[in-house]
Amino acid sequence: MLPSVIPLGSVGTTHRSSLKSSFSKTTTLLSTFRSFFGRDKELTNALRNLIGFTPKNISVYRLALIHRSAGERLADGTLISNERLEFLGDAVLSAVVAKYLFQRYPFENEGFLTETRSKVVSRKNLNGLARKLGLPEMVTKSDENRRTGSSLGGDALEALVGAIFLDRGYQAAEKFILDRMIDNFVDLETLLKEDANFKSRIIEWCQKEKRPFSFQVVNEVMDGHRPSFTIRLLVDGRVVGEGTDRTKKRAEQIAAQVACENLGLSN
């Protein structure tokens, strides 16, 4: 049963003060709500153009666009940012790309499919896709991190996939990945040609020329929930290439690619 309304004149000074305080808080909350509502309308319109449908739960998309540098840390130490959605989106993206490649290349072996999937979902490729979609400009980040690491776009893209999965389910996430990402911006044949096995190429060249070489891990940090590796390639004791990625294997490939370009071995 709803409580009866008590006239203000019949309550004591303490109660009246309490009611005024309550009304003040309510006014502040309503003002905040209107502010969020206005921003959410803008975000909804922007997302509709980006993902091809109207979001149902806008809050999960808002979270997907909060970089950890601008995240709010709760009393228990929990950071409110897009990192958890990035983890989820990474898994969904990997599954969708794996199915897509399995159907597109029915006669290729597991090694080819695994390597091709790693190229499609590599940090370098996802960062490029995010830029083409205009996603980095939508990410909320702190002023001192306006030029934060190059993985910001790719991380946000994975988080966006995670948000779509939670909001609309796997099929909607799959449709976004295939229609908006792969069909529009991923040229697999070009990707396969451009991203050859540069590590094998540089190793063969060094062995042929009898030049000593080595791959060295120069930095290993936890970037959110996953590690990030920076690896340098040395030939004759001189740094000829450097690469950074989520895995050592991919970082070595990037370093080898840079080395091939510097040594004139790309063609």
N, C-alpha and C positions, 0 to 999 in steps of 0.2 A: 504494500500500500504506500502511495506517495505521501510524504509528510505534508501537513497543512502549512500554509503560508502565514508567517507571523509578521504583522505590521512592524515597520522599523521603530515606530514611536513607542511600542510596548516592550522593546528589549532594552537591556541595560547598556551602559556606556561600553563595557568590555565587549559584549556581544556585537554592538553596533560597529565597533572598531574592527572586530574579527570579520564581520560581513563586508565592510568596506575593503579590507585587505583581500578577501576572497574575490570580490568584484574586480579589484585591480589586477589580480593574477589572471582572472578569466579574460579580461580585456587584452592583457599582454599575450595570452595564449591564442586568442582569436586573431590578433595582429600578426603573430608568427605564422599561424595557419594560412592566413591570406597571402603572406609573403611566399611561403612554400608552395601554395596553390598556384601562384603566378609563375614561379620558376618551373613547377612541374608541368604546366601547360606548355611552356616553351620547350622543355625537355621532351615532352610527349610528341610535339610536332617535329622536332629534330630527329627523334628516334624513328618516327613513322617514315620519314624520308630515307633514313639509313637502313632500317631492317625490313621495311616493306609491309608492316602491319602496326596496328595500334597496341601498345603495351597494356596489359591488364593491371599488373602490379608495378607501378612506376618506381616504388621505393627500391626494388631489387636492382633496377637499372641505374638509379642514382648511386647506389653502393658500388656498382661495377665501374663507375667513373670517378671513384675517389682513390687517388694514388696514396700510398702509405705515408708519403711526406706531408699530406694534408689530413691524414686520418686522426680521429679522436680516440684518445686512450682512456678507457674506463678505469674505475677505481681498482678493479682486480687485475689491471695490466693488459686487458684485452684491447687490441688495436682495431678500430672500426675502419676497414679499408677494403679494397677489392681483391686482396690476396687469396682469400678462401674461394671466391668465385673464379679467380684465375686458375686455381687448382682444379676445380670442377670443369671449367671450360676446356682446359687442356685435355682432359680425359675424353670429353664428348667430341672435341675436334679430331683427336687421334682416331677414335672409333669411326667417325664419318668418313674421314680421308681413307682409312684402311678399307672400308667397304667399297668406296668409290674406285680405288685402284684395283681391288680384287675383281670388280666387274669390268673395268675398262681394259685390263691386261689379263685375260683368262689363261694365257699360256706362259706367263712369266713365273719364275721361281720365287721362293720366299725371300731370298736375299735381295732381289731386284725390288720387290714390293716394299720391304723394310727400308731400303736405302732411299727409294723414291718418296715414301711417306716422310722420312726424316727431313728431306729437302723441302717438302711442301710446308711442314710445320716448324721449320727451323726459325730461330729468332730473327735472323736476317730477313727471311721471306715474310714473316708475320709483321715485322716492323714496316716493311714496304707496303703490305696490304693495308695496314692501319692508316698509313699516310694517304693512300689513294682513297680511302673511305672518309678521310677527314676526321678520324677519331682522336688523335692526340690533342687537337684543339678543344675537344669536349671534356677532357680529363681535368679534374680539380686537383691541383698540386700547390704546395707552399711556394711563397714568393722566392725563397732561397733555392728552390728546386725547379725553377722555370726551365732550366737547361739540364734537367736530371737525365740519367743514363739513357742510352739509345733503346733500351728494352721497354720503355714506358708504353709506346704504342702497341707493341705486340702483346704485352701483359694485359693491357686494357681490352684488346680484341678477344683474348681468351676469356677474360672476365665477362665480356658482353655475351659470348656464346653460353657461358654458365648461367647468366641472367635469363637469356631466352629459354634455356632448358628448364629452369625453375618456373618461369612464367607460363610457358606454352607447351612444354614437353619436348621429347626427343625429335619428333617429326618436324616441328617448327625450327628447331636448331639445325637440323639436317638441311632443311630447305634454304635457310639463310646462308649456311656454309657453301652449299652447292651453287645456288642461284646468284647470291650477292658477292661471294668471294671467288670461288674457283672459276665459274663460267665467265665472270666479268674480267678477272685480273690475273688468273694463273694460266700461263702457257706452258703446259707440261713438257712439250717437246723441246722448247727453248731452255727451260729449266734444267732438263736432263743434259743438254749439250753444254750449257754454261757451267754447270757444277760437276765437272768431271772429277776423277779421283786425283786431285792435285798432290796428295801425299805420296801416292805411288809414283807419280811422275817425277817429283823432286828426289825421291829416294833412288830411283833408277838413274837419274842424271848424276847424283853425287857418287854413286858406285862406279859409274862409267868414267867419270872424271877423277876418281880416286880422291874425293874431297871429304873430310870428316864432317859429320852433321849431328845435330841433336835437337830434340824437342824438350823445352824446359818449362815447367809450370812456374810462372812468376807471381801469380796471384790466385787465391782461392777464397771466395767469400760466400756467405749465405745471402742470396738476393731474394728476400722474402722467404718462401717455403722451399726453395730449391737452390742448389749451389750454382755459382758462376765461376768459370775458369778462364784465366788469361794465360796463353801459352805462346812462347817465342820459339822460332826456328833459327838455329845458328848453323852457319856453314863456314868452315875455316875459322871458327871462333867469333864470327861476326853475325849480328842480328840481321836477317834478311826478310823476316816476316813475323807478324804477330796477329793472334786471333783471340776473340773472347766469345764464349757461348756457354750454354747450360751443361754441355757434356764435354769431356776432354777430347773425345774423338772428333766432334764437330769443330772445336776450337783449333785442333791440329790441322784440320782440313782448311779452315780459314787462313791460318798462318801459312800453310803450304801454298794456297792460292796467291796470297800476297807475295810470297817468295818467288813463285813462278813468274808473276808479272814483273817483279824487280829484276829478275835474272834473264828475262826475255824468253821464257819457256812456255808462255801461254798458248802460242799457236801450234 
